[in-house]
Amino acid sequence: MEEEVARQVGERIGREVPGFDGKLVVEAMARVEEEIGYALTDAQREAVFMATTCGVCVISGGAGTGKTTVVRAILAALEAVRDSLPASQRHGVEHLQVALAGRAVRRISEATGRPASTLSRLVHDIEDAGRRIEAGTVIFDESSMLDTPSIYRVLAQLPIEVNLIFIGDPGQLPPIGPGLPFHTMVKAKGIPSVTLDVVHRQDEATGIPAVASAVRTGKAVGLRRFDPNMALTPGVYLFPASNDDVAGKTLAAFRAMCGRVPAYGKTTSLHEMDVQILTQVKNGPAGSKELNRAIEVEYMGRQPNVEDWGLSVGSKIMWLKNDYSKAPQLDAEGEPVVDKVTGDPICAGFMNGSLGVVTKPHPKGAWVRFDDGAEDAITTADLEKLTHGWAISVHKAQGSAFKRVIIPVVRSKLLDRTMLYTAITRGIETVVLVGDIDLINEIVATAPTSLARNHHLTFGI
């Protein structure tokens, strides 16, 4: 697989992109700047020109450095170039954006104003639904999450005429599966590359960019103490806790941010607070299982139960397995849209890692709506495919962003600098680390073991 990935990338190096027109690219960037209300940085403009002229390239940068804005400008430029071609040359040219997580797909789709899909959906459409991509571009968002088998599966299905753009942050968690393909690409001298370094996601005044940068580069952090009476104040805070107190204080921080237990049928405001607990571990008092159980019991106590599932109307859930039979697309009359060839319903699907809410009872069990817009009923048979979503792993949150993030910090084999950095940068306004500052700075100062894995992917360019 590594050899094939290296070959596919190598064959695209130096390949000229047909129809390139610098004037069209400049005009497209100007339109995007007018839409977003600010000028692109020099590095962002360089990235757009690179992406519209290269068969393969890499765009890297820390969290919130405007990578998604660059994608928006790239797509606008590529579409302008495509539309300028004769009709015969435009046929079959597609420009696609993909990500691993459903929430990330929704984020980039909203940010760019164009459809996106999960990587699993793209592979499914190609391998199982017979979709053919003849030319154009595939933009891989959050590429640091991609393992070697995932990239191999996609590249094995794409002709050389399809250009590749890999976008991500090498300082975040590496992929769960084998290999370090994106990290290797970033270091490869022969692959065209641009690094973005100006943070746009979080307001500088929140302190999130400064703390994140310190963690990313292994420098000790000084944090203000979290005050539950001012829980919604933007910033990065420490809620000091011994190892035995981490779970209790994590729940205390959640209560301080979310307020009182919602009255019957009044859970909307709770979800609008957009508070997410991010854990390193699944088990133990500060693991996702126990925290989810405690919050579900307390905050859903006044809501109507769904069967005997341990869920209520208003429960926050996370889907754990791609299911392409869910969420059928409907036409204007509310009837399912069917494939003209097979006659089967066309479904959006429920994607692994998507967060959602149980919205109402249903004759089959319950109706759920996910953050990527997919909605459908779930039954008893679906329970093995979901879990509570109040507390999720940092891995599952990668590629997503939340207004407020709470991070219980406990010593574990998985905890390293990349995990802390990834967790902190999921927050947009407020981040609370619950734990011992000495442990936090010890982890920050230690080189991340997660990037020391063995692999043999090389780009001999």
C-alpha positions as CSV (number, residue, x, y, z in Angstrom):
1,M,0.0,0.0,0.0
2,E,2.8,2.4,0.8
3,E,4.5,1.7,-2.5
4,E,1.2,2.4,-4.4
5,V,0.5,5.6,-2.5
6,A,4.1,6.8,-3.2
7,R,3.7,5.9,-6.9
8,Q,0.3,7.6,-7.2
9,V,1.7,10.8,-5.6
10,G,4.9,10.7,-7.5
11,E,3.1,10.5,-10.9
12,R,1.2,13.7,-10.1
13,I,4.3,15.7,-9.3
14,G,5.0,18.3,-12.0
15,R,1.8,17.4,-13.8
16,E,0.3,20.5,-15.5
17,V,-3.3,21.3,-14.7
18,P,-5.1,21.9,-18.0
19,G,-6.8,25.2,-18.6
20,F,-5.1,27.2,-15.8
21,D,-5.7,30.9,-16.1
22,G,-4.1,33.2,-13.5
23,K,-6.5,36.0,-14.2
24,L,-9.5,33.8,-13.3
25,V,-7.8,32.6,-10.1
26,V,-7.1,36.2,-9.0
27,E,-10.8,37.2,-9.8
28,A,-12.0,34.1,-7.8
29,M,-10.0,35.1,-4.8
30,A,-11.3,38.6,-5.0
31,R,-14.9,37.3,-4.9
32,V,-14.2,35.2,-1.9
33,E,-12.5,38.1,-0.1
34,E,-15.6,40.2,-0.7
35,E,-17.9,37.4,0.6
36,I,-15.9,36.7,3.8
37,G,-15.1,40.4,4.5
38,Y,-11.4,40.3,4.8
39,A,-8.3,39.8,2.6
40,L,-6.5,36.5,2.3
41,T,-3.0,36.5,3.7
42,D,0.0,36.1,1.4
43,A,0.4,32.5,2.4
44,Q,-3.3,31.8,1.7
45,R,-3.0,33.3,-1.8
46,E,0.1,31.3,-2.4
47,A,-1.7,28.2,-1.4
48,V,-4.6,28.9,-3.8
49,F,-2.2,29.4,-6.7
50,M,-0.3,26.3,-5.9
51,A,-3.5,24.2,-5.6
52,T,-4.7,25.3,-9.0
53,T,-1.5,24.6,-10.8
54,C,-0.2,21.3,-9.2
55,G,-1.2,17.7,-9.7
56,V,-0.6,17.1,-6.0
57,C,0.1,19.5,-3.1
58,V,0.1,19.9,0.7
59,I,-1.4,22.7,2.7
60,S,-0.5,22.6,6.4
61,G,-1.0,24.8,9.4
62,G,-2.1,24.9,13.0
63,A,-5.7,24.8,14.1
64,G,-7.7,27.8,13.0
65,T,-5.2,29.2,10.5
66,G,-7.7,29.6,7.7
67,K,-7.2,26.2,5.9
68,T,-11.0,25.9,5.2
69,T,-11.1,29.5,3.9
70,V,-8.3,28.5,1.5
71,V,-10.4,25.5,0.4
72,R,-13.2,27.9,-0.4
73,A,-11.0,30.0,-2.5
74,I,-9.4,27.0,-4.2
75,L,-12.9,25.6,-5.2
76,A,-14.0,29.0,-6.5
77,A,-10.9,29.2,-8.6
78,L,-11.1,25.7,-9.9
79,E,-14.8,26.1,-10.8
80,A,-14.0,29.3,-12.6
81,V,-11.2,27.6,-14.6
82,R,-13.5,24.7,-15.4
83,D,-16.4,26.9,-16.5
84,S,-14.0,28.7,-18.9
85,L,-13.2,25.5,-20.8
86,P,-15.1,24.3,-23.9
87,A,-18.0,22.1,-23.1
88,S,-16.2,19.0,-24.4
89,Q,-13.4,19.6,-22.0
90,R,-15.6,20.3,-19.0
91,H,-17.3,16.9,-19.2
92,G,-16.5,14.6,-16.2
93,V,-14.5,17.3,-14.3
94,E,-15.4,17.2,-10.6
95,H,-14.0,19.1,-7.7
96,L,-14.7,17.2,-4.4
97,Q,-14.0,17.9,-0.8
98,V,-13.9,15.0,1.7
99,A,-13.3,14.5,5.4
100,L,-13.3,11.6,7.9
101,A,-16.0,12.8,10.4
102,G,-19.6,13.7,9.7
103,R,-19.3,16.8,11.8
104,A,-16.2,17.9,9.9
105,V,-18.1,17.4,6.6
106,R,-20.9,19.7,7.8
107,R,-18.3,22.3,8.9
108,I,-16.4,22.4,5.6
109,S,-19.6,22.3,3.6
110,E,-21.0,25.3,5.5
111,A,-17.7,27.2,5.3
112,T,-17.2,26.6,1.6
113,G,-20.8,26.8,0.5
114,R,-20.4,23.5,-1.4
115,P,-21.3,19.9,-0.8
116,A,-18.8,17.6,0.9
117,S,-18.8,13.9,1.9
118,T,-17.1,11.6,4.2
119,L,-14.2,9.6,2.9
120,S,-16.1,6.4,3.6
121,R,-19.1,7.7,1.5
122,L,-16.8,8.5,-1.4
123,V,-15.2,5.1,-1.3
124,H,-18.6,3.4,-1.0
125,D,-19.9,5.4,-4.0
126,I,-16.9,4.4,-6.1
127,E,-16.6,0.7,-5.0
128,D,-20.2,-0.2,-4.4
129,A,-22.4,2.3,-6.3
130,G,-20.3,2.5,-9.5
131,R,-19.5,6.2,-9.3
132,R,-16.7,7.2,-11.8
133,I,-14.6,10.3,-11.2
134,E,-12.8,11.0,-14.5
135,A,-11.0,14.3,-13.8
136,G,-10.9,17.2,-11.5
137,T,-9.7,17.4,-7.9
138,V,-10.2,15.7,-4.6
139,I,-9.4,17.8,-1.5
140,F,-8.7,15.8,1.6
141,D,-9.6,17.9,4.7
142,E,-8.0,17.0,8.1
143,S,-5.4,14.9,6.3
144,S,-3.4,14.2,9.5
145,M,-6.2,11.8,10.5
146,L,-5.8,9.7,7.3
147,D,-4.0,6.4,7.7
148,T,-2.2,4.7,4.8
149,P,-5.0,2.1,4.0
150,S,-7.6,4.9,3.8
151,I,-5.5,6.9,1.3
152,Y,-4.6,3.8,-0.6
153,R,-8.3,2.8,-1.0
154,V,-9.1,6.1,-2.6
155,L,-6.1,6.6,-4.8
156,A,-6.5,3.1,-6.2
157,Q,-9.8,4.2,-7.7
158,L,-8.8,7.5,-9.1
159,P,-7.2,8.1,-12.5
160,I,-4.1,10.2,-12.8
161,E,-6.2,13.1,-14.2
162,V,-7.7,13.6,-10.7
163,N,-5.5,16.1,-8.8
164,L,-4.9,15.7,-5.0
165,I,-4.8,18.4,-2.3
166,F,-4.0,17.3,1.2
167,I,-4.8,19.8,4.0
168,G,-4.2,19.3,7.7
169,D,-2.2,20.0,10.8
170,P,0.8,17.7,11.6
171,G,0.7,18.9,15.2
172,Q,-2.6,17.1,15.8
173,L,-3.2,13.5,16.7
174,P,-2.0,11.1,14.0
175,P,-4.4,8.6,12.5
176,I,-5.7,5.7,14.5
177,G,-4.8,3.2,11.8
178,P,-1.3,2.4,10.5
179,G,1.1,4.9,8.9
180,L,1.8,8.6,8.9
181,P,1.1,9.5,5.3
182,F,0.3,13.2,5.8
183,H,3.2,13.9,8.2
184,T,5.5,12.2,5.7
185,M,4.1,14.4,2.8
186,V,4.7,17.6,4.8
187,K,8.4,16.7,5.2
188,A,8.9,15.5,1.6
189,K,10.9,18.2,-0.2
190,G,9.6,17.3,-3.7
191,I,5.9,17.7,-2.9
192,P,4.7,21.3,-3.4
193,S,3.7,22.7,0.0
194,V,2.5,25.9,1.8
195,T,2.3,26.4,5.6
196,L,-0.3,28.8,7.0
197,D,0.6,30.4,10.3
198,V,-2.0,33.2,11.1
199,V,-4.8,32.0,13.4
200,H,-8.4,33.0,12.4
201,R,-10.7,30.5,14.1
202,Q,-10.4,31.7,17.7
203,D,-10.2,35.4,18.7
204,E,-6.7,36.1,19.9
205,A,-8.3,37.6,23.0
206,T,-9.5,34.2,24.1
207,G,-6.0,33.1,24.6
208,I,-6.7,29.8,22.9
209,P,-4.3,30.4,20.0
210,A,-1.4,31.3,22.4
211,V,-2.0,28.3,24.7
212,A,-2.4,26.0,21.7
213,S,0.8,27.2,20.1
214,A,2.7,26.7,23.4
215,V,1.4,23.1,23.7
216,R,2.2,22.4,20.1
217,T,5.8,23.5,20.5
218,G,6.4,21.9,23.9
219,K,6.4,25.0,26.1
220,A,5.0,25.2,29.6
221,V,1.6,26.8,29.9
222,G,0.3,29.2,32.5
223,L,-3.5,29.1,32.8
224,R,-6.0,31.2,34.7
225,R,-8.1,29.4,37.3
226,F,-11.6,28.4,36.3
227,D,-14.4,30.2,38.1
228,P,-17.7,28.3,37.9
229,N,-19.5,31.6,38.5
230,M,-18.1,33.0,35.3
231,A,-18.2,29.7,33.4
232,L,-19.0,31.1,30.0
233,T,-16.2,33.7,29.9
234,P,-14.0,33.1,26.8
235,G,-10.5,31.9,27.5
236,V,-8.5,28.8,28.5
237,Y,-8.7,27.9,32.1
238,L,-7.4,25.3,34.6
239,F,-9.9,23.7,37.1
240,P,-7.3,22.3,39.5
241,A,-8.1,18.7,40.5
242,S,-6.3,15.7,42.0
243,N,-6.6,12.5,40.0
244,D,-9.5,11.3,42.3
245,D,-11.3,14.6,41.8
246,V,-11.1,15.0,38.0
247,A,-14.4,13.3,37.3
248,G,-16.4,15.3,39.9
249,K,-14.9,18.6,38.8
250,T,-15.5,17.8,35.1
251,L,-19.2,17.4,35.9
252,A,-19.1,20.5,38.0
253,A,-17.7,22.5,35.1
254,F,-20.4,21.0,32.8
255,R,-23.1,22.1,35.3
256,A,-21.6,25.6,35.5
257,M,-21.7,26.0,31.7
258,C,-25.0,24.3,31.0
259,G,-27.0,25.6,34.0
260,R,-30.0,23.9,35.5
261,V,-31.5,20.6,34.5
262,P,-33.9,21.4,31.6
263,A,-37.7,21.2,32.2
264,Y,-39.8,18.7,30.4
265,G,-39.5,19.2,26.6
266,K,-37.1,22.2,27.0
267,T,-33.7,20.7,26.0
268,T,-33.0,23.0,23.0
269,S,-31.2,25.6,25.0
270,L,-29.0,22.9,26.5
271,H,-27.8,21.8,23.1
272,E,-27.4,25.4,21.9
273,M,-24.8,25.9,24.6
274,D,-22.6,23.6,22.6
275,V,-20.6,22.2,25.5
276,Q,-18.5,19.1,24.7
277,I,-16.4,17.0,27.1
278,L,-13.4,15.5,25.4
279,T,-11.7,12.5,27.1
280,Q,-8.5,10.5,26.6
281,V,-10.0,7.3,27.9
282,K,-13.2,5.4,27.7
283,N,-13.2,3.6,31.1
284,G,-12.6,4.8,34.6
285,P,-14.3,7.7,36.6
286,A,-13.1,10.3,34.1
287,G,-13.7,8.2,31.1
288,S,-16.4,8.8,28.5
289,K,-18.6,6.0,29.7
290,E,-19.0,7.1,33.3
291,L,-19.3,10.8,32.4
292,N,-21.9,10.1,29.8
293,R,-23.9,8.0,32.3
294,A,-23.8,10.7,35.0
295,I,-24.9,13.5,32.6
296,E,-27.6,11.4,31.0
297,V,-29.1,10.5,34.4
298,E,-28.9,14.1,35.7
299,Y,-29.8,16.2,32.7
300,M,-32.3,14.0,31.0
301,G,-34.1,13.0,34.2
302,R,-37.2,15.1,33.4
303,Q,-37.5,14.1,29.8
304,P,-39.7,11.3,28.3
305,N,-37.9,8.0,28.1
306,V,-37.5,6.2,24.8
307,E,-38.5,2.6,25.3
308,D,-36.0,1.0,27.8
309,W,-33.0,2.1,25.8
310,G,-31.4,4.4,28.4
311,L,-32.2,7.3,26.1
312,S,-34.6,10.2,26.4
313,V,-36.1,12.8,24.0
314,G,-33.2,15.3,24.1
315,S,-30.4,12.8,24.6
316,K,-27.2,13.6,22.8
317,I,-25.8,10.6,20.9
318,M,-22.9,9.7,18.7
319,W,-23.1,7.2,15.8
320,L,-20.4,4.6,15.7
321,K,-20.7,2.8,12.3
322,N,-21.4,4.0,8.8
323,D,-24.9,3.0,7.8
324,Y,-25.8,3.9,4.2
325,S,-29.4,2.7,4.5
326,K,-30.3,5.6,6.8
327,A,-31.7,9.1,6.0
328,P,-33.4,8.6,2.6
329,Q,-33.4,11.8,0.5
330,L,-36.9,13.2,-0.1
331,D,-38.3,15.1,-3.1
332,A,-40.5,18.3,-2.9
333,E,-43.6,16.1,-2.1
334,G,-41.8,14.3,0.7
335,E,-41.4,11.1,-1.3
336,P,-38.1,9.1,-1.3
337,V,-35.8,9.8,-4.2
338,V,-34.8,6.6,-5.9
339,D,-31.9,5.6,-8.1
340,K,-33.1,5.6,-11.7
341,V,-31.0,2.5,-12.5
342,T,-31.5,0.3,-9.4
343,G,-34.7,1.7,-8.1
344,D,-33.3,1.8,-4.6
345,P,-33.8,4.8,-2.3
346,I,-30.9,7.3,-2.3
347,C,-29.8,7.8,1.3
348,A,-27.6,10.3,3.0
349,G,-26.6,7.7,5.5
350,F,-25.6,7.9,9.2
351,M,-21.8,8.4,9.4
352,N,-19.4,7.1,12.0
353,G,-18.5,9.9,14.5
354,S,-21.6,12.1,13.8
355,L,-23.1,13.7,16.9
356,G,-26.9,14.1,17.1
357,V,-29.9,14.5,19.3
358,V,-33.0,12.3,19.9
359,T,-35.7,14.7,18.8
360,K,-39.0,12.8,19.3
361,P,-40.6,9.4,19.8
362,H,-41.3,7.3,16.7
363,P,-43.4,4.2,16.1
364,K,-40.2,2.3,15.4
365,G,-38.4,3.7,18.5
366,A,-37.1,7.3,18.2
367,W,-36.3,10.0,15.6
368,V,-32.8,11.4,15.6
369,R,-31.2,14.3,13.8
370,F,-27.4,14.5,13.3
371,D,-25.1,17.5,13.0
372,D,-24.5,16.8,9.4
373,G,-28.2,17.2,8.7
374,A,-29.1,13.5,8.3
375,E,-32.4,12.5,10.0
376,D,-34.2,9.2,10.4
377,A,-35.8,6.8,12.8
378,I,-33.8,4.3,14.9
379,T,-34.9,1.0,16.2
380,T,-33.7,-1.5,18.8
381,A,-31.4,-3.0,16.2
382,D,-29.6,0.3,15.9
383,L,-28.6,0.6,19.6
384,E,-25.3,-1.2,19.0
385,K,-24.4,1.5,16.5
386,L,-24.6,4.4,18.9
387,T,-23.6,5.7,22.3
388,H,-24.2,8.8,24.4
389,G,-22.5,11.9,23.1
390,W,-22.1,14.2,26.0
391,A,-18.5,13.0,26.5
392,I,-16.5,11.7,23.5
393,S,-12.9,10.9,22.8
394,V,-10.5,13.4,21.5
395,H,-10.0,11.2,18.4
396,K,-13.7,11.3,17.6
397,A,-13.7,15.1,18.0
398,Q,-10.8,15.6,15.6
399,G,-12.0,17.7,12.6
400,S,-14.8,19.3,14.7
401,A,-15.2,22.5,16.7
402,F,-17.4,23.4,19.6
403,K,-18.1,26.7,21.4
404,R,-17.1,25.3,24.8
405,V,-14.8,22.4,25.6
406,I,-14.1,20.6,28.9
407,I,-11.0,18.4,29.0
408,P,-10.5,16.0,32.0
409,V,-6.7,15.3,32.1
410,V,-5.7,12.0,33.5
411,R,-2.5,10.1,33.0
412,S,-2.8,7.4,30.4
413,K,-0.8,5.6,27.7
414,L,-2.6,7.7,25.1
415,L,-2.1,11.1,26.6
416,D,0.6,13.2,24.9
417,R,1.2,16.6,23.5
418,T,-0.7,16.0,20.3
419,M,-3.8,14.9,22.2
420,L,-3.8,18.0,24.4
421,Y,-3.2,20.3,21.5
422,T,-6.0,18.6,19.4
423,A,-8.4,18.8,22.4
424,I,-7.7,22.5,23.2
425,T,-8.0,23.6,19.6
426,R,-11.5,22.1,19.3
427,G,-12.8,25.0,21.4
428,I,-13.9,28.2,19.8
429,E,-14.6,30.4,22.9
430,T,-13.9,28.6,26.1
431,V,-11.6,25.7,27.1
432,V,-11.4,24.2,30.6
433,L,-8.7,21.7,31.5
434,V,-9.5,19.7,34.6
435,G,-6.5,18.3,36.4
436,D,-3.0,18.8,37.7
437,I,-1.0,21.6,36.1
438,D,2.2,19.7,36.8
439,L,0.9,16.7,34.9
440,I,-0.2,19.0,32.0
441,N,3.2,20.6,31.7
442,E,5.0,17.3,32.0
443,I,3.0,16.0,29.1
444,V,3.5,19.2,27.1
445,A,7.3,19.0,27.6
446,T,7.6,15.4,26.5
447,A,8.1,14.5,22.8
448,P,4.9,12.8,21.6
449,T,5.2,9.1,21.3
450,S,2.3,8.9,18.9
451,L,4.5,10.3,16.1
452,A,7.3,7.7,16.7
453,R,5.4,4.8,14.9
454,N,7.2,2.7,12.3
455,H,6.4,3.1,8.6
456,H,8.1,2.8,5.3
457,L,6.3,5.4,3.2
458,T,8.9,7.5,1.3
459,F,8.6,9.8,-1.6
460,G,11.7,9.4,-3.6
461,I,11.1,12.5,-5.7
